[in-house]
């Protein structure tokens, strides 16, 4: 029952993002204030803890599709300091799609700290994972030049 609710919830949030006429929830609204706390939200909030708990549970799910969704919808939206340990752990997953999605999420953070993970996965046995790692290396190379 909870898996069904989670999938319905994820689909419904995607539908809300597609409709520009609807008012966004308060946590998605962007503010023009230049407060440092708004630019870098604290990872200790109740919502963040709950999302992190759900992500940890989904990353242990036996279905690789659920693990991929957890990486896409939970960890990609999180702060790097929160997502990094979970992504490091999931990079050793047996499913190549999960590894590729985790690498792709690491690339979206744009932090050069992830380059050792990209270098390591250039030699991954699955071509999809090694292509994602190579694409990430090229993106970081452009940023460094």
GUMINU-562260 format. One line per 2 residues: for each residue y, z, x of N, C-alpha, C. Coordinates in Angstrom, 2 decimals. Atoms other than C-alpha are relative to their C-alpha. Layout:
<sites>
Y/Z/X/Y/Z/X/Y/Z/X | ...
</sites>
This chain:
<sites>
-1.19/0.00/0.82/0.00/0.00/0.00/1.26/0.00/0.86 | -1.20/-0.05/-0.83/2.45/0.81/2.79/0.21/-1.33/0.71
-0.16/1.30/-0.65/1.73/-2.54/4.51/0.66/-0.98/-0.95 | -0.57/0.90/0.99/2.55/-4.39/1.33/1.48/0.30/-0.19
-1.41/-0.38/0.14/5.77/-2.42/0.91/0.81/-0.47/1.19 | -0.71/0.37/-1.22/6.74/-3.09/4.53/0.28/-1.50/0.00
-0.21/1.44/0.00/6.24/-6.85/4.13/1.02/-0.40/-1.06 | -0.98/0.28/1.03/8.18/-6.92/0.88/1.38/0.42/0.46
-1.28/-0.48/-0.49/10.94/-4.86/2.47/0.57/-0.95/1.04 | -0.47/0.91/-1.04/11.14/-7.19/5.47/0.46/-1.32/-0.59
-0.40/1.25/0.63/11.26/-10.25/3.26/1.30/0.19/-0.76 | -1.21/-0.20/0.79/13.94/-8.73/1.04/1.22/0.15/0.89
-1.15/-0.10/-0.88/16.18/-7.90/3.99/0.39/-1.37/0.53 | -0.31/1.34/-0.45/15.91/-11.49/5.18/0.74/-0.77/-1.10
-0.68/0.67/1.09/16.93/-12.72/1.74/1.44/0.46/-0.11 | -1.36/-0.51/0.07/19.99/-10.46/1.80/0.88/-0.61/1.08
-0.78/0.58/-1.09/21.10/-11.91/5.12/0.37/-1.44/-0.31 | -0.26/1.40/0.31/20.87/-15.44/3.72/1.07/-0.17/-1.07
-0.98/0.09/1.08/23.15/-14.70/0.74/1.33/0.58/0.45 | -1.28/-0.53/-0.46/26.74/-14.43/1.95/0.82/0.64/-1.11
-0.78/-0.54/1.11/28.00/-13.54/-1.54/-0.25/1.49/-0.23 | 0.33/-1.41/0.23/26.22/-10.18/-1.64/0.66/0.88/1.03
-0.58/-0.96/-0.92/27.79/-7.15/-0.10/-1.08/0.54/0.91 | 0.96/-0.51/-0.97/26.05/-6.02/3.07/-0.10/1.51/-0.10
0.11/-1.46/-0.05/24.68/-2.50/3.39/0.95/0.56/1.06 | -0.99/-0.61/-0.88/26.95/-0.06/5.18/-0.37/-0.03/1.47
0.40/-0.01/-1.40/24.88/-0.07/8.36/0.05/-1.38/0.63 | -0.10/1.34/-0.56/25.20/-3.85/8.77/1.44/-0.49/0.07
-1.38/0.44/-0.02/28.94/-4.07/8.24/0.57/0.12/1.39 | -0.63/-0.02/-1.32/30.91/-4.94/11.32/1.42/0.49/-0.15
-1.33/-0.57/0.03/34.03/-3.02/12.01/0.82/-0.60/1.12 | -0.89/0.53/-1.02/37.03/-4.27/13.93/0.58/1.09/0.88
-0.50/-1.10/-0.82/37.74/-0.84/15.37/-0.58/-0.09/1.39 | 0.45/0.10/-1.39/37.49/-0.64/19.13/-0.45/1.37/0.53
0.51/-1.30/-0.42/35.80/2.74/19.28/-1.24/-0.19/0.85 | 1.16/0.11/-0.89/33.28/3.20/22.07/-1.28/0.41/-0.71
1.21/-0.44/0.71/30.89/4.96/19.71/-0.52/-1.08/-0.94 | 0.46/1.07/0.86/30.78/1.93/17.42/-0.62/-1.13/0.81
0.56/1.06/-0.83/30.07/-0.48/20.27/-1.37/0.38/0.53 | 1.26/-0.47/-0.55/27.22/1.63/21.62/-0.49/1.17/-0.87
0.42/-1.09/0.88/25.61/3.58/18.76/-0.99/0.92/0.69 | 0.90/-0.97/-0.60/23.78/6.72/19.67/-1.41/-0.21/-0.54
1.37/0.22/0.46/20.00/6.33/19.52/-0.61/1.23/-0.65 | 0.53/-1.23/0.56/19.62/9.83/18.05/0.14/0.09/-1.52
-0.22/-0.09/1.44/20.53/8.99/14.46/-1.32/0.00/-0.76 | 1.20/-0.11/0.84/18.06/9.56/11.65/-0.61/-1.37/-0.27
0.49/1.34/0.29/17.78/5.87/10.83/-0.73/-0.56/1.22 | 0.62/0.50/-1.23/17.00/5.00/14.44/-1.34/0.67/0.24
1.27/-0.71/-0.18/14.33/7.67/14.64/-1.07/-0.51/-0.95 | 0.95/0.47/1.00/12.71/6.44/11.46/-0.47/-1.42/0.33
0.36/1.36/-0.41/12.78/2.81/12.63/-0.93/0.05/1.20 | 0.83/-0.14/-1.18/11.32/3.85/15.95/-1.40/0.49/-0.35
1.31/-0.50/0.44/8.52/5.79/14.24/-0.81/-1.12/-0.66 | 0.69/1.09/0.67/7.67/2.80/12.07/-0.41/-1.08/1.00
0.33/1.01/-1.02/7.78/0.43/15.06/-1.19/0.44/0.81 | 1.15/-0.50/-0.77/5.39/2.63/17.03/-1.29/-0.15/-0.80
1.19/0.13/0.85/2.98/2.66/14.09/-0.43/-1.46/-0.13 | 0.32/1.42/0.15/3.20/-1.12/13.64/-0.51/-0.62/1.28
0.46/0.54/-1.28/2.69/-1.80/17.35/-1.45/0.36/0.28 | 1.40/-0.38/-0.15/-0.69/-0.05/17.09/-0.90/-0.62/-1.07
0.74/0.62/1.09/-1.75/-2.06/14.04/-0.99/-1.03/0.57 | 0.99/0.95/-0.53/-4.93/-4.15/14.55/0.37/-1.48/-0.20
-0.38/1.39/0.27/-3.35/-7.32/13.10/1.14/-0.43/0.93 | -1.06/0.42/-0.91/-1.33/-9.24/15.73/1.27/-0.46/-0.71
-1.19/0.43/0.75/1.00/-10.63/13.03/0.92/1.19/-0.29 | -0.79/-1.21/0.27/2.12/-7.09/12.17/0.69/0.45/1.29
-0.59/-0.38/-1.28/2.69/-6.35/15.86/1.16/-0.93/0.36 | -1.07/0.97/-0.26/4.76/-9.54/16.21/1.21/0.32/-0.87
-1.11/-0.36/0.89/6.84/-8.57/13.17/0.70/1.28/0.45 | -0.60/-1.23/-0.49/7.38/-5.11/14.64/0.92/-0.29/1.17
-0.85/0.37/-1.14/8.73/-6.66/17.83/1.24/-0.72/-0.49 | -1.13/0.80/0.49/10.93/-9.13/15.93/1.01/0.84/-0.77
-0.91/-0.63/0.93/12.39/-6.89/13.28/0.43/1.41/0.39 | -0.38/-1.36/-0.37/12.41/-3.44/14.83/0.59/0.04/1.41
-0.40/-0.18/-1.39/12.66/-3.73/18.59/1.13/-0.94/0.40 | -1.07/0.94/-0.33/14.90/-6.79/18.75/1.36/0.53/-0.45
-1.24/-0.54/0.53/17.51/-4.92/16.71/0.38/1.33/0.65 | -0.23/-1.31/-0.60/17.24/-1.72/18.76/0.82/-0.11/1.27
-0.69/-0.08/-1.28/19.11/-0.60/21.83/-1.04/-0.19/1.10 | 0.93/0.29/-1.09/17.56/-1.66/25.15/-0.70/1.26/0.50
0.61/-1.24/-0.50/16.96/1.94/26.22/-1.11/0.50/-0.91 | 1.03/-0.40/0.95/14.89/2.53/23.09/-1.16/-0.99/0.02
1.03/1.03/0.12/13.02/-0.76/23.02/-0.77/-0.24/1.30 | 0.62/0.34/-1.28/12.24/-1.09/26.74/-1.37/0.64/0.21
1.33/-0.57/-0.22/9.35/1.43/26.97/-1.07/-0.59/-0.93 | 0.97/0.57/0.94/7.70/0.02/23.84/-0.33/-1.44/0.35
0.26/1.38/-0.38/8.11/-3.56/25.02/-0.83/-0.08/1.27 | 0.82/-0.04/-1.21/6.69/-2.69/28.43/-1.46/0.23/-0.36
1.36/-0.31/0.42/3.64/-1.26/26.73/-0.65/-1.19/-0.71 | 0.57/1.09/0.79/3.19/-4.23/24.39/-0.18/-1.28/0.83
0.18/1.17/-0.86/3.44/-6.75/27.26/-1.43/-0.13/0.52 | 1.40/0.07/-0.41/-0.16/-5.90/28.10/-0.94/-0.20/-1.20
0.78/0.22/1.21/-1.36/-6.75/24.58/-1.02/-1.11/0.22 | 1.04/1.02/-0.15/-4.52/-8.81/24.24/0.38/-1.32/-0.67
-0.40/1.21/0.70/-2.86/-11.31/21.88/1.18/-0.66/0.72 | -1.04/0.71/-0.74/-0.76/-13.96/23.62/1.29/-0.16/-0.82
-1.19/0.12/0.84/1.61/-14.35/20.65/0.85/1.26/0.05 | -0.72/-1.27/-0.09/2.53/-10.68/20.83/0.70/0.11/1.35
-0.62/-0.04/-1.34/3.15/-10.92/24.59/1.19/-0.94/0.08 | -1.09/0.97/-0.02/5.29/-14.02/24.13/1.20/0.50/-0.79
-1.10/-0.53/0.80/7.36/-12.38/21.40/0.68/1.17/0.70 | -0.58/-1.12/-0.74/7.85/-9.25/23.52/0.87/-0.51/1.14
-0.81/0.58/-1.07/9.07/-11.36/26.45/1.27/-0.64/-0.56 | -1.16/0.63/0.63/11.37/-13.32/24.16/1.03/1.05/-0.41
-0.91/-1.08/0.38/12.84/-10.06/22.87/0.68/0.58/1.23 | -0.61/-0.49/-1.24/13.40/-8.82/26.41/1.09/-0.96/0.49
-0.98/0.99/-0.43/15.25/-12.06/27.17/1.27/0.10/-0.84 | -1.18/-0.07/0.87/17.55/-11.63/24.16/0.93/1.15/0.37
-0.87/-1.09/-0.42/18.83/-8.35/25.59/0.95/-0.45/1.10 | -0.88/0.54/-1.02/20.28/-10.33/28.48/0.26/0.90/1.19
-0.18/-0.94/-1.10/19.89/-7.52/30.98/-0.88/-0.45/1.17 | 0.80/0.45/-1.15/18.77/-8.49/34.51/-1.13/0.95/0.37
1.08/-0.94/-0.29/16.50/-5.44/34.59/-1.36/-0.54/-0.46 | 1.26/0.54/0.52/13.88/-7.50/32.72/-0.59/-1.10/0.88
0.51/1.11/-0.83/13.50/-10.14/35.46/-1.34/0.30/0.67 | 1.35/-0.23/-0.55/10.49/-8.38/37.11/-1.12/-0.27/-1.02
1.01/0.26/1.03/8.63/-8.63/33.80/-0.18/-1.51/-0.19 | 0.10/1.46/0.13/9.46/-12.33/33.57/-0.78/-0.59/1.16
0.71/0.51/-1.18/8.26/-12.95/37.12/-1.49/0.30/-0.09 | 1.40/-0.38/0.12/5.03/-11.09/36.43/-0.74/-0.91/-0.97
0.67/0.78/1.04/4.28/-13.14/33.32/0.12/-1.50/0.21 | 0.04/1.42/-0.33/4.95/-16.49/34.96/-1.42/-0.46/0.28
1.40/0.31/-0.31/1.28/-16.34/35.98/-0.96/0.44/-1.11 | 0.84/-0.40/1.13/0.00/-15.32/32.55/-1.01/-1.11/-0.29
1.01/1.03/0.29/-3.26/-17.10/31.61/0.33/-0.88/-1.20 | -0.36/0.78/1.17/-1.75/-18.26/28.33/1.26/-0.82/0.29
-1.17/0.83/-0.31/0.66/-21.21/28.69/1.24/0.34/-0.83 | -1.15/-0.36/0.83/2.86/-20.04/25.80/0.79/1.15/0.63
-0.65/-1.16/-0.61/3.60/-16.74/27.54/0.71/-0.40/1.29 | -0.64/0.41/-1.25/4.28/-18.36/30.89/1.20/-0.91/-0.25
-1.16/0.83/0.34/6.62/-20.89/29.24/1.18/0.86/-0.45 | -1.07/-0.91/0.41/8.61/-18.08/27.61/0.60/0.69/1.22
-0.48/-0.65/-1.22/8.83/-16.32/30.98/0.84/-0.97/0.83 | -0.75/1.01/-0.76/9.98/-19.53/32.68/1.34/-0.30/-0.66
-1.25/0.23/0.73/12.57/-20.17/29.98/0.98/1.15/0.22 | -0.84/-1.17/-0.26/13.86/-16.64/30.47/0.57/0.01/1.40
-0.50/0.08/-1.38/14.11/-17.11/34.23/1.13/-1.00/0.12 | -1.08/0.99/-0.04/16.20/-20.25/33.71/1.26/0.53/-0.67
-1.18/-0.57/0.67/18.49/-18.43/31.27/0.70/1.01/0.89 | -0.61/-0.98/-0.89/19.05/-15.60/33.73/0.61/-0.67/1.22
-0.53/0.72/-1.16/19.60/-18.06/36.57/1.39/-0.56/-0.35 | -1.29/0.52/0.44/22.43/-19.69/34.58/1.05/1.09/-0.08
-0.95/-1.11/0.13/24.03/-16.31/33.96/0.43/0.53/1.36 | -0.32/-0.54/-1.32/23.88/-15.31/37.62/0.86/-0.94/0.81
-0.78/0.98/-0.78/25.51/-18.51/38.91/1.45/0.03/-0.40
</sites>
